[in-house]
């Protein structure tokens, strides 16, 4: 089960893309019910490419909310263009997903 | 015979390392510097990020945030601009233990209507700095946070 969900749809002259990632985004300053510090665990980099070309890279730390959500717009895209999403976190975990843009849906 | 083979290997080696070097340089635009995301003081981080560069307040970039955020753990933010050529964005919260919230590297294909959800530790000023043609543009918004929560931001 992928941690990444991607949606795209036409929004006027643009293609709107939404990316949702399941991740705790712990900044290392929260405590659990027993009062122990929860270790920092956050995505460091989210990298998006369109047909293998860099599109959007987000560098971050624990100040991005749990289950990060990003949306943005593409000036143009063609049916079948491949949007690839990659993330890696501070503990060395990573995940990726590919989404095919459907311009006419 | 032997020496020409050695020369070949030598030049192949130089080419290979040269290629690696180029790949590294072209990647570096989006490289994440851990230091930028270290905990610390906002003014200090801001100075380290932008140094002596001029930063101009601009109404051509727009930062949309709620005036009152009920829950500091999830604050929606929208960044908008009609300007072409913005290739990098820095989003900072001046009271967060980690003042730099996120850094975005954009390809020209991305239209600037970008949303995210961020944490704010307490009521603070959120600042957006956009880089365009090497120039820095700035816009900021004050947000009242009702419940910052331990450790948010």
gemmi code that builds the backbone of each chain (N, CA, C; Angstrom):
import gemmi

chains = {
    "A": [
        ("UNK", (0.855, -1.198, 0.000), (0.000, 0.000, 0.000), (0.882, 1.236, 0.000)),
        ("UNK", (0.756, 2.030, -1.017), (1.615, 3.217, -1.135), (1.220, 4.276, -0.113)),
        ("UNK", (2.189, 5.037, 0.323), (1.932, 6.148, 1.241), (1.515, 7.399, 0.473)),
        ("UNK", (1.500, 7.306, -0.858), (1.310, 8.497, -1.696), (0.027, 8.408, -2.513)),
        ("UNK", (-0.745, 9.490, -2.482), (-1.907, 9.555, -3.362), (-1.810, 10.815, -4.219)),
        ("UNK", (-2.037, 10.658, -5.500), (-1.931, 11.783, -6.433), (-3.221, 11.885, -7.240)),
        ("UNK", (-3.709, 13.100, -7.409), (-4.872, 13.350, -8.249), (-4.534, 14.497, -9.187)),
        ("UNK", (-5.095, 14.452, -10.396), (-4.929, 15.596, -11.291), (-6.247, 15.826, -12.014)),
        ("UNK", (-6.523, 17.084, -12.285), (-7.720, 17.398, -13.058), (-7.570, 18.771, -13.695)),
        ("UNK", (-8.341, 18.962, -14.772), (-8.271, 20.257, -15.454), (-8.986, 21.310, -14.624)),
        ("UNK", (-8.354, 22.460, -14.520), (-8.929, 23.586, -13.778), (-8.751, 24.794, -14.682)),
        ("UNK", (-9.774, 25.090, -15.510), (-9.636, 26.173, -16.488), (-8.526, 25.842, -17.463)),
        ("UNK", (-7.581, 26.764, -17.613), (-6.492, 26.511, -18.572), (-5.352, 25.714, -17.943)),
        ("UNK", (-5.484, 25.397, -16.659), (-4.406, 24.695, -15.961), (-4.780, 23.251, -15.638)),
        ("UNK", (-3.765, 22.496, -15.246), (-3.998, 21.163, -14.694), (-3.651, 21.260, -13.210)),
        ("UNK", (-4.609, 20.966, -12.359), (-4.345, 21.030, -10.927), (-3.912, 19.657, -10.430)),
        ("UNK", (-2.833, 19.645, -9.660), (-2.294, 18.389, -9.133), (-2.347, 18.443, -7.611)),
        ("UNK", (-2.821, 17.352, -7.003), (-2.866, 17.258, -5.547), (-2.080, 16.038, -5.103)),
        ("UNK", (-1.247, 16.238, -4.116), (-0.415, 15.143, -3.604), (-0.627, 15.025, -2.101)),
        ("UNK", (-0.978, 13.840, -1.650), (-1.176, 13.588, -0.220), (-0.277, 12.424, 0.183)),
        ("UNK", (0.469, 12.622, 1.251), (1.406, 11.587, 1.712), (1.085, 11.229, 3.156)),
        ("UNK", (1.052, 9.938, 3.426), (0.828, 9.502, 4.794), (2.176, 9.490, 5.518)),
        ("UNK", (2.335, 10.366, 6.510), (3.601, 10.418, 7.248), (3.391, 11.148, 8.575)),
        ("UNK", (4.001, 10.683, 9.677), (3.738, 11.327, 10.978), (4.285, 12.748, 11.116)),
        ("UNK", (5.351, 13.086, 10.387), (5.951, 14.425, 10.462), (6.180, 14.863, 11.915)),
        ("UNK", (6.790, 14.002, 12.692), (7.117, 14.338, 14.086), (8.364, 15.214, 14.108)),
        ("UNK", (8.278, 16.334, 14.840), (9.422, 17.254, 14.851), (10.396, 16.988, 15.997)),
        ("UNK", (10.087, 15.980, 16.811), (11.005, 15.641, 17.897), (10.743, 16.408, 19.185)),
        ("UNK", (9.661, 17.221, 19.205), (9.365, 18.003, 20.414), (8.046, 17.587, 21.055)),
        ("UNK", (7.369, 16.623, 20.457), (6.111, 16.143, 21.041), (6.379, 14.990, 22.002)),
        ("UNK", (5.469, 14.821, 22.978), (5.580, 13.726, 23.938), (4.433, 12.761, 23.776)),
        ("UNK", (4.700, 11.496, 24.030), (3.625, 10.498, 23.959), (2.854, 10.504, 25.279)),
        ("UNK", (1.857, 9.623, 25.384), (0.978, 9.603, 26.554), (1.759, 9.376, 27.847)),
        ("UNK", (2.871, 8.661, 27.769), (3.685, 8.367, 28.952), (4.673, 9.496, 29.264)),
        ("UNK", (4.644, 10.549, 28.448), (5.510, 11.692, 28.715), (6.893, 11.593, 28.086)),
        ("UNK", (7.105, 10.565, 27.284), (8.405, 10.417, 26.614), (8.421, 11.191, 25.302)),
        ("UNK", (9.572, 11.768, 24.991), (9.704, 12.482, 23.720), (9.558, 11.507, 22.553)),
        ("UNK", (8.772, 11.907, 21.571), (8.645, 11.097, 20.352), (9.788, 11.528, 19.431)),
        ("UNK", (10.616, 10.594, 18.990), (11.767, 10.984, 18.164), (11.347, 11.693, 16.868)),
        ("UNK", (12.195, 12.605, 16.419), (11.918, 13.314, 15.168), (11.784, 12.305, 14.029)),
        ("UNK", (10.764, 12.484, 13.242), (10.528, 11.610, 12.094), (9.747, 12.411, 11.062)),
        ("UNK", (10.473, 12.974, 10.112), (9.801, 13.838, 9.141), (10.403, 13.669, 7.751)),
        ("UNK", (9.595, 13.981, 6.762), (10.073, 13.963, 5.373), (11.037, 15.130, 5.208)),
        ("UNK", (12.177, 14.863, 4.596), (13.164, 15.915, 4.340), (12.994, 16.491, 2.938)),
        ("UNK", (12.722, 15.596, 2.003), (12.596, 16.076, 0.627), (11.507, 15.326, -0.132)),
        ("UNK", (10.707, 16.133, -0.822), (9.689, 15.603, -1.713), (10.083, 16.076, -3.104)),
        ("UNK", (10.257, 15.139, -4.033), (10.701, 15.525, -5.378), (9.691, 15.030, -6.402)),
        ("UNK", (9.199, 15.953, -7.213), (8.246, 15.601, -8.259), (8.883, 15.821, -9.621)),
        ("UNK", (8.691, 14.858, -10.500), (9.167, 15.041, -11.872), (8.001, 14.810, -12.822)),
        ("UNK", (8.060, 15.456, -13.989), (7.078, 15.208, -15.037), (7.860, 14.684, -16.236)),
        ("UNK", (7.555, 13.487, -16.670), (8.308, 12.817, -17.734), (9.816, 12.876, -17.454)),
        ("UNK", (10.171, 12.578, -16.241), (11.565, 12.524, -15.778), (12.270, 13.876, -15.656)),
        ("UNK", (11.578, 14.964, -15.929), (12.177, 16.291, -15.775), (11.772, 16.871, -14.421)),
        ("UNK", (12.725, 17.486, -13.689), (12.368, 18.076, -12.401), (11.208, 19.061, -12.542)),
        ("UNK", (10.238, 18.954, -11.657), (9.050, 19.803, -11.735), (8.928, 20.650, -10.475)),
        ("UNK", (8.936, 19.986, -9.343), (8.779, 20.689, -8.070), (9.521, 19.895, -7.000)),
        ("UNK", (10.397, 20.575, -6.280), (11.096, 19.932, -5.169), (10.770, 20.717, -3.919)),
        ("UNK", (10.379, 20.019, -2.875), (10.089, 20.689, -1.606), (11.038, 20.145, -0.550)),
        ("UNK", (11.855, 21.031, 0.016), (12.700, 20.664, 1.147), (11.971, 21.100, 2.402)),
        ("UNK", (11.967, 20.242, 3.411), (11.188, 20.577, 4.602), (11.745, 19.881, 5.821)),
        ("UNK", (11.086, 20.133, 6.963), (11.431, 19.450, 8.204), (10.125, 19.265, 8.977)),
        ("UNK", (10.192, 19.305, 10.290), (9.000, 19.006, 11.081), (7.968, 20.107, 11.181)),
        ("UNK", (8.110, 21.208, 10.433), (7.114, 22.283, 10.473), (6.030, 22.125, 9.421)),
        ("UNK", (6.084, 21.033, 8.673), (4.999, 20.730, 7.733), (4.070, 19.760, 8.458)),
        ("UNK", (2.758, 19.958, 8.309), (1.773, 19.178, 9.066), (1.855, 17.683, 8.782)),
        ("UNK", (1.376, 16.924, 9.760), (1.242, 15.472, 9.619), (0.455, 15.160, 8.348)),
        ("UNK", (0.800, 14.084, 7.686), (0.195, 13.716, 6.402), (0.234, 14.894, 5.423)),
        ("UNK", (1.436, 15.226, 4.968), (1.615, 16.412, 4.120), (0.727, 16.401, 2.876)),
        ("UNK", (0.159, 17.579, 2.622), (-0.684, 17.765, 1.448), (-0.166, 18.975, 0.684)),
        ("UNK", (0.006, 18.795, -0.606), (0.429, 19.904, -1.465), (-0.455, 19.914, -2.707)),
        ("UNK", (-0.803, 21.100, -3.163), (-1.440, 21.175, -4.479), (-0.754, 22.299, -5.245)),
        ("UNK", (-0.744, 22.148, -6.554), (-0.137, 23.170, -7.407), (-0.727, 23.019, -8.798)),
        ("UNK", (-0.373, 23.942, -9.691), (-0.931, 23.898, -11.046), (0.167, 23.798, -12.100)),
        ("UNK", (-0.180, 23.082, -13.155), (0.712, 22.988, -14.309), (0.161, 23.893, -15.402)),
        ("UNK", (1.063, 24.624, -16.066), (0.609, 25.495, -17.147), (0.120, 24.664, -18.324)),
        ("UNK", (0.778, 23.530, -18.537), (0.291, 22.618, -19.575), (0.776, 21.211, -19.306)),
        ("UNK", (0.021, 20.262, -19.824), (0.401, 18.853, -19.699), (-0.396, 18.099, -20.753)),
        ("UNK", (0.113, 16.947, -21.149), (-0.575, 16.149, -22.155), (-1.083, 14.868, -21.505)),
        ("UNK", (-2.121, 14.322, -22.104), (-2.642, 13.034, -21.643), (-1.514, 12.012, -21.567)),
        ("UNK", (-1.426, 11.330, -20.469), (-0.424, 10.274, -20.357), (0.928, 10.731, -19.836)),
        ("UNK", (1.114, 12.041, -19.673), (2.370, 12.519, -19.058), (2.522, 11.831, -17.705)),
        ("UNK", (3.754, 11.465, -17.388), (3.987, 10.716, -16.152), (4.535, 11.624, -15.058)),
        ("UNK", (3.752, 11.757, -14.004), (4.186, 12.522, -12.841), (4.691, 11.530, -11.805)),
        ("UNK", (5.950, 11.684, -11.440), (6.523, 10.782, -10.457), (6.752, 11.538, -9.151)),
        ("UNK", (6.402, 10.908, -8.054), (6.550, 11.506, -6.724), (7.502, 10.641, -5.906)),
        ("UNK", (8.510, 11.259, -5.326), (9.475, 10.559, -4.477), (9.609, 11.313, -3.169)),
        ("UNK", (9.584, 10.626, -2.051), (9.951, 11.312, -0.804), (10.958, 10.479, -0.047)),
        ("UNK", (11.758, 11.163, 0.779), (12.654, 10.458, 1.692), (12.619, 11.203, 3.016)),
        ("UNK", (12.768, 10.441, 4.118), (12.694, 11.095, 5.418), (14.014, 11.025, 6.172)),
        ("UNK", (14.024, 11.612, 7.365), (15.269, 11.735, 8.139), (15.734, 10.403, 8.711)),
        ("UNK", (14.871, 9.371, 8.658), (15.277, 8.062, 9.160), (15.653, 7.118, 8.019)),
        ("UNK", (15.729, 7.657, 6.814), (16.170, 6.860, 5.681), (15.071, 6.103, 4.952)),
        ("UNK", (13.820, 6.285, 5.376), (12.716, 5.658, 4.638), (12.413, 6.484, 3.394)),
        ("UNK", (11.789, 5.834, 2.425), (11.396, 6.555, 1.220), (10.243, 5.826, 0.562)),
        ("UNK", (9.597, 6.504, -0.348), (8.539, 5.872, -1.130), (8.403, 6.652, -2.431)),
        ("UNK", (7.793, 6.033, -3.414), (7.570, 6.729, -4.673), (6.285, 6.232, -5.308)),
        ("UNK", (5.762, 7.024, -6.212), (4.543, 6.648, -6.928), (4.547, 7.337, -8.281)),
        ("UNK", (3.858, 6.724, -9.237), (3.717, 7.348, -10.554), (2.246, 7.554, -10.861)),
        ("UNK", (1.975, 8.688, -11.474), (0.601, 9.051, -11.786), (0.558, 9.510, -13.239)),
        ("UNK", (-0.415, 8.996, -13.971), (-0.568, 9.450, -15.359), (-1.577, 10.584, -15.420)),
        ("UNK", (-1.129, 11.705, -15.986), (-2.000, 12.869, -16.106), (-3.118, 12.551, -17.106)),
        ("UNK", (-4.340, 12.853, -16.699), (-5.483, 12.711, -17.603), (-6.079, 14.098, -17.793)),
        ("UNK", (-5.742, 14.706, -18.920), (-6.120, 16.097, -19.143), (-7.622, 16.257, -19.322)),
        ("UNK", (-8.254, 15.259, -19.918), (-9.663, 15.451, -20.298), (-10.674, 14.912, -19.304)),
        ("UNK", (-10.186, 14.435, -18.206), (-11.143, 13.857, -17.260), (-11.789, 14.947, -16.424)),
    ],
    "B": [
        ("UNK", (52.180, -0.392, -26.117), (50.872, -1.044, -26.036), (50.292, -0.886, -24.642)),
        ("UNK", (51.126, -1.287, -23.705), (50.706, -1.233, -22.322), (50.398, 0.216, -21.885)),
        ("UNK", (51.299, 1.124, -22.346), (51.147, 2.503, -21.880), (49.909, 3.151, -22.509)),
        ("UNK", (49.580, 2.776, -23.764), (48.412, 3.416, -24.355), (47.138, 2.933, -23.665)),
        ("UNK", (47.184, 1.670, -23.234), (46.032, 1.161, -22.496), (45.872, 1.904, -21.167)),
        ("UNK", (47.045, 2.157, -20.572), (47.013, 2.890, -19.297), (46.462, 4.299, -19.513)),
        ("UNK", (46.924, 4.925, -20.630), (46.428, 6.273, -20.916), (44.920, 6.277, -21.144)),
        ("UNK", (44.488, 5.221, -21.843), (43.050, 5.130, -22.094), (42.274, 5.047, -20.791)),
        ("UNK", (42.762, 4.200, -19.910), (42.093, 4.024, -18.626), (42.099, 5.332, -17.839)),
        ("UNK", (43.241, 6.012, -17.924), (43.389, 7.258, -17.201), (42.374, 8.293, -17.700)),
        ("UNK", (42.291, 8.406, -19.057), (41.367, 9.421, -19.560), (39.916, 9.010, -19.300)),
        ("UNK", (39.657, 7.691, -19.371), (38.288, 7.222, -19.101), (37.896, 7.596, -17.677)),
        ("UNK", (38.875, 7.455, -16.802), (38.651, 7.754, -15.402), (38.337, 9.233, -15.207)),
        ("UNK", (39.111, 10.064, -15.908), (38.894, 11.511, -15.789), (37.503, 11.874, -16.316)),
        ("UNK", (37.136, 11.277, -17.455), (35.809, 11.554, -18.006), (34.717, 11.144, -17.031)),
        ("UNK", (34.903, 9.961, -16.450), (33.869, 9.458, -15.541), (33.706, 10.380, -14.343)),
        ("UNK", (34.817, 10.796, -13.754), (34.685, 11.668, -12.578), (34.138, 13.025, -12.986)),
        ("UNK", (34.541, 13.484, -14.192), (34.014, 14.752, -14.697), (32.499, 14.680, -14.812)),
        ("UNK", (32.009, 13.555, -15.326), (30.565, 13.358, -15.473), (29.876, 13.385, -14.124)),
        ("UNK", (30.472, 12.723, -13.161), (29.893, 12.696, -11.819), (29.822, 14.105, -11.247)),
        ("UNK", (30.905, 14.838, -11.472), (30.968, 16.202, -10.958), (29.842, 17.045, -11.545)),
        ("UNK", (29.644, 16.934, -12.878), (28.593, 17.714, -13.530), (27.230, 17.346, -12.988)),
        ("UNK", (27.009, 16.028, -12.813), (25.710, 15.571, -12.319), (25.450, 16.175, -10.934)),
        ("UNK", (26.494, 16.222, -10.137), (26.348, 16.748, -8.775), (25.999, 18.230, -8.796)),
        ("UNK", (26.680, 18.971, -9.696), (26.419, 20.401, -9.771), (24.988, 20.670, -10.214)),
        ("UNK", (24.513, 19.922, -11.240), (23.170, 20.203, -11.738), (22.106, 19.821, -10.704)),
        ("UNK", (22.419, 18.866, -9.842), (21.474, 18.486, -8.798), (21.391, 19.504, -7.666)),
        ("UNK", (22.473, 20.270, -7.525), (22.628, 21.050, -6.308), (21.575, 22.137, -6.153)),
        ("UNK", (20.907, 22.502, -7.257), (19.888, 23.542, -7.174), (18.824, 23.168, -6.141)),
        ("UNK", (18.452, 21.898, -6.116), (17.374, 21.479, -5.225), (17.925, 20.777, -3.988)),
        ("UNK", (19.212, 20.849, -3.798), (19.822, 20.151, -2.671), (19.292, 20.700, -1.347)),
        ("UNK", (19.075, 19.799, -0.413), (18.571, 20.227, 0.888), (19.742, 20.408, 1.834)),
        ("UNK", (19.875, 21.623, 2.356), (20.925, 21.889, 3.321), (20.343, 21.707, 4.721)),
        ("UNK", (20.824, 20.717, 5.428), (20.288, 20.416, 6.768), (20.370, 21.650, 7.663)),
        ("UNK", (21.422, 22.427, 7.484), (21.622, 23.611, 8.319), (20.442, 24.594, 8.228)),
        ("UNK", (19.859, 24.709, 7.008), (18.725, 25.631, 6.829), (17.535, 25.251, 7.691)),
        ("UNK", (17.454, 23.966, 8.038), (16.301, 23.484, 8.791), (16.655, 23.215, 10.255)),
        ("UNK", (17.761, 23.772, 10.695), (18.142, 23.610, 12.101), (17.240, 24.477, 12.966)),
        ("UNK", (17.045, 24.049, 14.221), (16.284, 24.865, 15.158), (17.106, 26.109, 15.465)),
        ("UNK", (16.417, 27.227, 15.715), (17.147, 28.448, 16.035), (16.251, 29.655, 15.930)),
        ("UNK", (16.900, 30.803, 15.993), (16.197, 32.073, 15.989), (15.863, 32.495, 14.550)),
        ("UNK", (14.666, 33.068, 14.381), (14.215, 33.482, 13.045), (15.165, 34.504, 12.397)),
        ("UNK", (15.490, 35.555, 13.136), (16.320, 36.633, 12.560), (17.674, 36.090, 12.097)),
        ("UNK", (18.184, 35.183, 12.883), (19.467, 34.570, 12.556), (19.358, 33.718, 11.278)),
        ("UNK", (18.300, 32.913, 11.216), (18.096, 32.050, 10.039), (17.890, 32.897, 8.793)),
        ("UNK", (17.069, 33.958, 8.936), (16.770, 34.854, 7.824), (18.069, 35.478, 7.294)),
        ("UNK", (18.898, 35.943, 8.217), (20.171, 36.566, 7.832), (21.079, 35.557, 7.133)),
        ("UNK", (21.086, 34.332, 7.628), (21.938, 33.317, 7.002), (21.433, 32.923, 5.618)),
        ("UNK", (20.106, 32.922, 5.440), (19.543, 32.542, 4.144), (19.776, 33.622, 3.089)),
        ("UNK", (19.550, 34.877, 3.483), (19.536, 35.936, 2.474), (20.710, 36.900, 2.569)),
        ("UNK", (21.440, 36.824, 3.656), (22.652, 37.620, 3.805), (22.459, 39.084, 3.473)),
        ("UNK", (23.309, 39.585, 2.586), (23.288, 41.006, 2.241), (22.355, 41.290, 1.064)),
        ("UNK", (21.722, 40.248, 0.528), (20.890, 40.460, -0.659), (19.696, 41.354, -0.331)),
        ("UNK", (19.343, 42.220, -1.297), (18.188, 43.090, -1.095), (16.914, 42.252, -1.198)),
        ("UNK", (15.988, 42.456, -0.262), (14.696, 41.773, -0.316), (13.631, 42.863, -0.388)),
        ("UNK", (12.824, 42.817, -1.459), (11.836, 43.867, -1.705), (10.433, 43.398, -1.366)),
        ("UNK", (9.716, 44.172, -0.552), (8.320, 43.823, -0.281), (7.538, 43.976, -1.566)),
        ("UNK", (6.694, 43.006, -1.872), (5.990, 43.028, -3.146), (4.537, 42.624, -2.982)),
        ("UNK", (3.648, 43.322, -3.729), (2.239, 42.936, -3.729), (1.979, 41.985, -4.899)),
        ("UNK", (3.030, 41.677, -5.660), (2.852, 40.794, -6.818), (2.957, 39.319, -6.441)),
        ("UNK", (3.327, 39.067, -5.189), (3.217, 37.702, -4.684), (2.221, 37.753, -3.527)),
        ("UNK", (1.434, 36.709, -3.420), (0.337, 36.713, -2.464), (0.464, 35.508, -1.545)),
        ("UNK", (0.276, 35.760, -0.262), (0.354, 34.705, 0.734), (-0.996, 34.690, 1.442)),
        ("UNK", (-1.730, 33.602, 1.322), (-3.061, 33.525, 1.915), (-3.038, 32.558, 3.092)),
        ("UNK", (-3.399, 33.087, 4.262), (-3.436, 32.289, 5.494), (-4.665, 32.727, 6.276)),
        ("UNK", (-5.205, 31.870, 7.134), (-6.324, 32.326, 7.961), (-5.825, 33.383, 8.957)),
        ("UNK", (-6.666, 34.398, 9.264), (-6.255, 35.385, 10.265), (-6.192, 34.723, 11.634)),
        ("UNK", (-7.138, 33.805, 11.850), (-7.169, 33.058, 13.100), (-7.094, 31.571, 12.771)),
        ("UNK", (-6.079, 30.914, 13.289), (-5.936, 29.471, 13.071), (-6.319, 28.762, 14.374)),
        ("UNK", (-7.374, 27.963, 14.315), (-7.839, 27.254, 15.517), (-6.777, 26.277, 16.002)),
        ("UNK", (-6.208, 25.550, 15.065), (-5.257, 24.494, 15.407), (-3.922, 24.755, 14.715)),
        ("UNK", (-2.915, 25.079, 15.509), (-1.601, 25.392, 14.939), (-0.931, 24.204, 14.265)),
        ("UNK", (-1.453, 23.017, 14.482), (-0.830, 21.833, 13.886), (-1.162, 21.698, 12.403)),
        ("UNK", (-2.279, 22.333, 11.997), (-2.693, 22.244, 10.592), (-3.196, 23.612, 10.139)),
        ("UNK", (-2.325, 24.383, 9.517), (-2.701, 25.708, 9.033), (-2.543, 25.714, 7.513)),
        ("UNK", (-3.667, 25.914, 6.811), (-3.565, 25.913, 5.339), (-2.911, 27.189, 4.842)),
        ("UNK", (-2.056, 27.054, 3.869), (-1.403, 28.219, 3.276), (-1.473, 28.111, 1.758)),
        ("UNK", (-1.757, 29.259, 1.124), (-1.780, 29.307, -0.343), (-0.814, 30.393, -0.799)),
        ("UNK", (-0.037, 30.058, -1.787), (0.927, 30.999, -2.366), (0.497, 31.227, -3.805)),
        ("UNK", (0.316, 32.500, -4.172), (-0.155, 32.814, -5.517), (0.674, 33.917, -6.124)),
        ("UNK", (0.867, 33.833, -7.425), (1.472, 34.945, -8.143), (1.241, 34.774, -9.633)),
        ("UNK", (1.062, 35.915, -10.295), (0.917, 35.899, -11.750), (2.282, 36.071, -12.416)),
        ("UNK", (3.287, 36.369, -11.622), (4.616, 36.608, -12.179), (5.198, 35.337, -12.773)),
        ("UNK", (5.831, 35.473, -13.921), (6.572, 34.355, -14.488), (7.987, 34.386, -13.944)),
        ("UNK", (8.628, 33.244, -13.944), (10.056, 33.229, -13.648), (10.428, 33.068, -12.188)),
        ("UNK", (9.439, 32.839, -11.310), (9.791, 32.564, -9.914), (10.282, 31.115, -9.853)),
        ("UNK", (11.524, 30.934, -9.385), (12.072, 29.572, -9.397), (12.316, 29.009, -8.001)),
        ("UNK", (12.187, 29.865, -6.982), (12.350, 29.333, -5.632), (11.511, 30.114, -4.629)),
        ("UNK", (10.989, 29.390, -3.646), (10.193, 30.017, -2.585), (10.714, 29.557, -1.244)),
        ("UNK", (10.753, 30.482, -0.298), (11.097, 30.149, 1.083), (9.910, 30.548, 1.946)),
        ("UNK", (9.452, 29.634, 2.769), (8.334, 29.920, 3.661), (8.851, 29.827, 5.093)),
        ("UNK", (8.690, 30.938, 5.841), (9.235, 30.975, 7.205), (8.170, 31.387, 8.213)),
        ("UNK", (8.264, 30.854, 9.418), (7.374, 31.237, 10.516), (8.281, 31.737, 11.639)),
        ("UNK", (8.090, 33.003, 12.052), (9.112, 33.609, 12.912), (9.104, 33.146, 14.376)),
        ("UNK", (8.059, 32.379, 14.783), (8.082, 31.888, 16.167), (8.259, 30.366, 16.241)),
        ("UNK", (8.417, 29.742, 15.096), (8.629, 28.291, 15.126), (10.055, 27.974, 15.572)),
        ("UNK", (10.224, 26.924, 16.376), (11.585, 26.528, 16.759), (12.466, 26.271, 15.533)),
        ("UNK", (11.854, 25.771, 14.460), (12.536, 25.615, 13.180), (11.921, 26.650, 12.232)),
        ("UNK", (12.522, 27.837, 12.125), (11.855, 28.934, 11.410), (11.604, 28.682, 9.921)),
        ("UNK", (12.511, 27.971, 9.252), (12.274, 27.688, 7.827), (11.328, 26.500, 7.743)),
        ("UNK", (10.120, 26.768, 7.255), (9.099, 25.715, 7.173), (9.340, 24.847, 5.940)),
        ("UNK", (9.533, 25.508, 4.802), (9.737, 24.760, 3.561), (10.423, 25.641, 2.529)),
        ("UNK", (11.064, 24.964, 1.616), (11.776, 25.599, 0.508), (11.274, 24.892, -0.747)),
        ("UNK", (10.786, 25.650, -1.719), (10.238, 25.057, -2.940), (11.116, 25.440, -4.126)),
        ("UNK", (11.393, 24.471, -4.970), (12.143, 24.709, -6.204), (11.182, 24.406, -7.349)),
        ("UNK", (10.894, 25.412, -8.175), (9.851, 25.260, -9.185), (10.385, 25.267, -10.607)),
        ("UNK", (9.873, 24.370, -11.449), (10.179, 24.424, -12.880), (9.249, 25.464, -13.505)),
        ("UNK", (9.643, 26.025, -14.675), (8.802, 27.054, -15.318), (7.392, 26.557, -15.649)),
        ("UNK", (7.212, 25.257, -15.740), (5.913, 24.670, -16.068), (4.887, 24.820, -14.933)),
        ("UNK", (5.374, 25.103, -13.733), (4.462, 25.218, -12.587), (3.877, 26.629, -12.523)),
        ("UNK", (2.539, 26.703, -12.538), (1.858, 27.988, -12.366), (1.753, 28.230, -10.868)),
        ("UNK", (2.018, 29.463, -10.445), (2.078, 29.690, -9.006), (0.700, 29.869, -8.371)),
        ("UNK", (0.157, 28.724, -8.021), (-1.059, 28.629, -7.211), (-0.804, 27.357, -6.429)),
        ("UNK", (-0.127, 27.532, -5.299), (0.413, 26.395, -4.581), (-0.162, 26.371, -3.165)),
        ("UNK", (-0.592, 25.223, -2.707), (-1.101, 25.157, -1.343), (-0.339, 24.101, -0.550)),
        ("UNK", (-0.321, 24.291, 0.774), (0.313, 23.331, 1.678), (-0.363, 23.472, 3.037)),
        ("UNK", (-0.023, 22.584, 3.949), (-0.535, 22.682, 5.325), (0.671, 22.678, 6.248)),
        ("UNK", (0.750, 23.710, 7.095), (1.946, 23.861, 7.922), (1.592, 23.945, 9.407)),
        ("UNK", (2.623, 23.816, 10.249), (2.443, 23.935, 11.699), (2.940, 25.302, 12.154)),
        ("UNK", (2.186, 25.923, 13.042), (2.635, 27.173, 13.660), (2.616, 26.973, 15.168)),
        ("UNK", (3.753, 27.175, 15.803), (3.888, 26.915, 17.238), (3.059, 27.881, 18.077)),
        ("UNK", (2.938, 29.130, 17.595), (2.162, 30.150, 18.303), (1.840, 31.263, 17.315)),
        ("UNK", (1.080, 32.263, 17.758), (0.751, 33.388, 16.879), (2.061, 33.988, 16.372)),
        ("UNK", (2.103, 34.258, 15.092), (3.372, 34.721, 14.528), (3.183, 35.331, 13.157)),
        ("UNK", (4.293, 35.833, 12.641), (4.308, 36.356, 11.284), (4.861, 35.266, 10.361)),
        ("UNK", (4.115, 34.991, 9.304), (4.585, 34.022, 8.303), (5.111, 34.831, 7.120)),
        ("UNK", (6.292, 34.503, 6.672), (6.934, 35.264, 5.601), (7.241, 34.367, 4.409)),
        ("UNK", (6.928, 34.898, 3.240), (7.260, 34.210, 1.997), (8.305, 35.041, 1.261)),
        ("UNK", (9.380, 34.414, 0.857), (10.377, 35.093, 0.020), (10.448, 34.319, -1.292)),
        ("UNK", (10.262, 35.026, -2.400), (10.285, 34.397, -3.724), (11.493, 34.899, -4.502)),
        ("UNK", (12.172, 34.003, -5.166), (13.315, 34.393, -5.983), (12.910, 34.420, -7.447)),
        ("UNK", (13.177, 35.555, -8.092), (12.840, 35.712, -9.507), (13.970, 36.470, -10.187)),
        ("UNK", (14.557, 35.889, -11.209), (15.722, 36.496, -11.883), (16.780, 36.905, -10.860)),
        ("UNK", (16.959, 36.111, -9.842), (17.981, 36.416, -8.843), (17.572, 37.497, -7.842)),
        ("UNK", (16.380, 38.100, -8.039), (15.887, 39.133, -7.119), (14.981, 38.479, -6.078)),
        ("UNK", (14.961, 39.035, -4.888), (14.135, 38.458, -3.832), (12.942, 39.356, -3.527)),
        ("UNK", (11.754, 38.756, -3.562), (10.509, 39.467, -3.275), (9.926, 38.892, -1.991)),
        ("UNK", (9.303, 39.747, -1.200), (8.808, 39.280, 0.097), (7.365, 39.706, 0.347)),
        ("UNK", (6.680, 38.853, 1.093), (5.300, 39.123, 1.474), (5.102, 38.439, 2.817)),
        ("UNK", (4.405, 39.071, 3.764), (4.179, 38.371, 5.024), (2.781, 38.619, 5.584)),
        ("UNK", (2.360, 37.715, 6.442), (1.021, 37.740, 7.033), (1.118, 37.367, 8.504)),
        ("UNK", (0.327, 38.063, 9.320), (0.247, 37.722, 10.743), (-0.856, 36.693, 10.934)),
        ("UNK", (-0.584, 35.668, 11.711), (-1.610, 34.647, 11.997), (-1.759, 34.506, 13.506)),
        ("UNK", (-3.010, 34.609, 13.991), (-3.295, 34.346, 15.403), (-3.573, 32.867, 15.564)),
        ("UNK", (-2.780, 32.216, 16.396), (-2.944, 30.774, 16.590), (-3.619, 30.537, 17.938)),
        ("UNK", (-4.779, 29.869, 17.926), (-5.546, 29.638, 19.141), (-4.907, 28.541, 19.987)),
        ("UNK", (-4.559, 27.442, 19.323), (-3.995, 26.311, 20.038), (-2.705, 25.890, 19.328)),
        ("UNK", (-1.576, 26.304, 19.881), (-0.301, 25.968, 19.253), (0.044, 24.514, 19.505)),
        ("UNK", (-0.239, 24.081, 20.732), (0.044, 22.682, 21.049), (1.514, 22.474, 21.302)),
        ("UNK", (1.818, 21.588, 22.224), (3.201, 21.328, 22.569), (3.949, 20.775, 21.366)),
        ("UNK", (4.986, 21.458, 21.002), (5.861, 20.908, 19.974), (5.395, 21.093, 18.538)),
        ("UNK", (4.281, 21.794, 18.318), (3.938, 21.988, 16.911), (4.953, 22.966, 16.330)),
        ("UNK", (5.153, 22.883, 15.050), (6.152, 23.737, 14.390), (7.522, 23.136, 14.577)),
    ],
}
model = gemmi.Model(1)
for chain_id, residues in chains.items():
    chain = gemmi.Chain(chain_id)
    for i, (resn, *xyz) in enumerate(residues, 1):
        res = gemmi.Residue()
        res.name, res.seqid = resn, gemmi.SeqId(i, " ")
        for name, pos in zip(("N", "CA", "C"), xyz):
            atom = gemmi.Atom()
            atom.name, atom.element = name, gemmi.Element(name[0])
            atom.pos, atom.b_iso = gemmi.Position(*pos), 0.0
            res.add_atom(atom)
        chain.add_residue(res)
    model.add_chain(chain)
structure = gemmi.Structure()
structure.add_model(model)
structure.setup_entities()
